[in-house]
């Protein structure tokens, strides 16, 4: 009998003040160490520097707090 379960992944998007690849390198350890975050990326080509985060049990507060610890700001996009 095969057993499997569905993971409820959620994707959130944020406007950030991440400017360049050096900034991405600075936030990487913070986002990678979060248990809730499975994948993330920053669109440096966007003028709003959109951070897209996918994971389980994500909250906007958690992502914003994680970026603040790294020295950056984030504002959730609707």
Rosetta blueprint (number, residue, H / E / L):
1 X L
2 X L
3 X L
4 X L
5 X L
6 X L
7 X L
8 X L
9 X E
10 X E
11 X E
12 X E
13 X E
14 X E
15 X E
16 X E
17 X L
18 X L
19 X L
20 X L
21 X H
22 X H
23 X H
24 X H
25 X H
26 X H
27 X H
28 X H
29 X H
30 X H
31 X H
32 X H
33 X L
34 X L
35 X L
36 X L
37 X E
38 X E
39 X E
40 X E
41 X E
42 X E
43 X E
44 X L
45 X L
46 X L
47 X L
48 X L
49 X L
50 X E
51 X E
52 X E
53 X E
54 X E
55 X E
56 X E
57 X L
58 X L
59 X L
60 X H
61 X H
62 X H
63 X H
64 X H
65 X H
66 X H
67 X H
68 X H
69 X H
70 X H
71 X L
72 X L
73 X L
74 X E
75 X E
76 X E
77 X L
78 X L
